[in-house]
Each structure stands twice: as structure tokens, then as C-alpha cells.
């Protein structure tokens, strides 16, 4: 969720099995176009990627339960918790949820920070931590990387 220009997609593809398929969702058609160009320039076969235009929360409910090895949430913080809920449903046992920018500009740990995006990311961290279906870890790299394995 959150295609950007395809940079994270290229890294994900690099680590995937040769027959793996990357599904990417973005509301910005321009981002999808840029990602497709990046994938083509890197020599990625078109059958290895599936790009879906639309809001993540409109698209995710239509994707299969338990069919994904990894789901990366990298979009609007206000929607991140709902996207993570859908991601958990979509993950197979042993699959991994990854939330980018989980420390939200180093604000999440500061209780004085009460802006909407910081509060949303803080709450997402709590929900993942408390979800019995998940084994979470928070990596303090970049903007914070919250990971959780589906039990």
C-alpha cells in the first residue's frame, strides 16, 4: 500500500522467489506509472507485478484471505490501522506485516505529541503489540519499521 515510484517494490522483488508476484496499490495513477517504468527499467517481467489503482481501504477487502507472504503498509497514517487490520486478514500463517514510518518522525514515543498522524501511528503500534495473532518487533531504523509475524 503506497507505491511511490516503485523503489520499495524493486527491493521487495529482489528478495522474492522468482515466481513471486508483487501486488501494489496506490490512489495516485502517476505513482503507478512511475513504478511500472522503474520495474521495466530493472528488467522485471510484467507477470511479476500487479498494480491496482484506488484507495487501499477500498481495494484491500477484495483481496484474498491468507494468501500473502508479506504486506507492507506505507501510506496515510490516518488509515494505517485499518489497512493493517486488512493486512492481517490477508497474511498466511508465518506471513509478515510491515509498517513503514512506525515512529512517525520520532514523535510516537513523545506523549506530548498529540497531532492526528502521531496519535494514529501510536495507536497502530499498540494494536499490533496487543494482537494475539501477531509476534511483533519494532526496528528503530529510518522512520521506524514495525514488523509482525502472523502466528
C-alpha positions as CSV (number, residue, x, y, z in Angstrom):
1,X,0.0,0.0,0.0
2,X,1.6,3.2,-1.2
3,X,3.5,2.5,-4.4
4,X,5.6,5.7,-4.6
5,X,7.9,5.5,-7.5
6,X,8.5,1.7,-7.1
7,X,11.7,1.8,-5.2
8,X,10.5,-0.3,-2.3
9,X,8.8,-2.5,-4.8
10,X,12.1,-3.2,-6.5
11,X,13.7,-4.1,-3.2
12,X,10.8,-6.4,-2.4
13,X,11.0,-8.1,-5.8
14,X,14.7,-8.6,-5.3
15,X,14.1,-10.7,-2.2
16,X,11.1,-12.6,-3.6
17,X,11.1,-16.0,-5.1
18,X,11.3,-15.9,-8.9
19,X,7.7,-16.9,-9.3
20,X,6.5,-14.4,-6.6
21,X,4.1,-11.6,-7.6
22,X,4.2,-8.1,-6.2
23,X,0.8,-6.5,-5.8
24,X,0.9,-2.8,-5.3
25,X,-2.0,-0.4,-4.5
26,X,-1.9,3.4,-4.9
27,X,-4.6,6.1,-5.3
28,X,-2.2,8.1,-7.5
29,X,-2.1,6.8,-11.1
30,X,1.1,8.8,-11.7
31,X,2.8,6.8,-8.9
32,X,1.7,3.5,-10.6
33,X,3.0,4.7,-13.9
34,X,6.4,5.7,-12.4
35,X,6.6,2.3,-10.6
36,X,5.8,0.4,-13.8
37,X,8.6,2.3,-15.6
38,X,11.0,1.5,-12.8
39,X,10.1,-2.2,-12.9
40,X,10.5,-2.3,-16.7
41,X,13.9,-0.4,-16.5
42,X,15.1,-3.0,-13.9
43,X,14.1,-5.9,-16.3
44,X,11.2,-7.1,-14.1
45,X,8.8,-9.3,-16.1
46,X,5.4,-7.7,-16.2
47,X,3.9,-11.0,-14.9
48,X,5.7,-10.4,-11.6
49,X,3.8,-7.3,-10.8
50,X,0.2,-6.4,-10.4
51,X,-0.7,-2.7,-9.9
52,X,-4.1,-1.7,-8.6
53,X,-5.2,1.9,-8.7
54,X,-7.5,3.0,-5.9
55,X,-7.8,3.7,-2.2
56,X,-6.2,0.9,-0.2
57,X,-9.3,0.6,2.1
58,X,-11.5,0.2,-1.0
59,X,-9.2,-2.4,-2.6
60,X,-8.0,-4.5,0.3
61,X,-11.3,-6.0,1.3
62,X,-11.4,-7.6,-2.2
63,X,-8.1,-9.4,-1.8
64,X,-7.9,-13.0,-0.6
65,X,-7.6,-14.1,3.0
66,X,-4.4,-15.9,4.0
67,X,-2.9,-15.6,0.5
68,X,0.1,-13.2,1.1
69,X,3.5,-13.7,2.5
70,X,4.2,-10.1,3.3
71,X,2.1,-6.9,3.4
72,X,3.8,-3.5,3.5
73,X,1.7,-0.6,4.9
74,X,3.3,2.6,3.7
75,X,0.6,5.2,3.2
76,X,-1.6,7.7,5.0
77,X,-1.1,7.3,8.8
78,X,-4.8,8.1,9.4
79,X,-5.7,4.9,7.5
80,X,-2.7,2.8,8.6
81,X,-4.5,0.9,11.4
82,X,-7.4,-0.1,9.2
83,X,-5.0,-1.1,6.5
84,X,-3.1,-3.2,9.0
85,X,-6.3,-4.9,10.0
86,X,-6.9,-5.9,6.4
87,X,-3.3,-6.9,6.0
88,X,-3.5,-9.3,9.0
89,X,-6.5,-11.0,7.4
90,X,-4.6,-11.3,4.1
91,X,-1.5,-12.9,5.6
92,X,-0.9,-16.6,5.7
93,X,0.4,-18.2,8.9
94,X,4.1,-17.1,9.0
95,X,3.5,-14.1,6.8
96,X,4.8,-10.7,7.8
97,X,3.1,-7.4,8.4
98,X,5.5,-4.4,7.8
99,X,4.5,-0.8,8.7
100,X,6.8,1.9,7.5
101,X,7.3,5.1,9.4
102,X,6.0,3.5,12.6
103,X,7.9,6.0,14.8
104,X,6.4,8.9,12.7
105,X,9.2,11.4,12.6
106,X,10.4,10.3,16.1
107,X,7.1,11.6,17.6
108,X,5.4,8.4,18.6
109,X,7.4,8.0,21.8
110,X,6.7,11.5,22.9
111,X,3.4,11.6,24.8
112,X,3.2,15.3,24.4
113,X,2.8,14.9,20.6
114,X,-1.0,14.7,20.0
115,X,-1.3,15.5,16.3
116,X,-3.6,13.2,14.4
117,X,-1.0,11.3,12.5
118,X,1.2,10.7,15.5
119,X,-1.7,9.5,17.6
120,X,-2.8,7.2,14.7
121,X,0.7,5.6,14.4
122,X,1.0,5.3,18.2
123,X,-2.4,3.5,18.3
124,X,-1.4,1.2,15.5
125,X,1.7,0.2,17.4
126,X,-0.4,-0.6,20.4
127,X,-2.9,-2.6,18.4
128,X,-0.2,-4.7,16.7
129,X,1.5,-5.2,20.1
130,X,-1.7,-6.4,21.7
131,X,-2.9,-8.6,18.9
132,X,-2.6,-12.3,19.9
133,X,-2.4,-13.4,16.3
134,X,0.9,-11.5,15.8
135,X,4.5,-11.7,17.1
136,X,5.7,-8.0,16.7
137,X,9.1,-6.3,16.7
138,X,9.8,-2.6,16.3
139,X,13.0,-1.7,14.5
140,X,14.3,1.8,15.2
141,X,15.7,2.3,11.6
142,X,14.8,5.2,9.4
143,X,11.4,6.4,10.5
144,X,10.8,3.1,12.4
145,X,9.8,-0.2,10.9
146,X,7.1,-2.2,12.7
147,X,7.1,-5.8,11.8
148,X,4.9,-8.6,13.0
149,X,4.7,-12.3,12.0
150,X,1.3,-13.8,11.7
151,X,1.0,-16.8,14.1
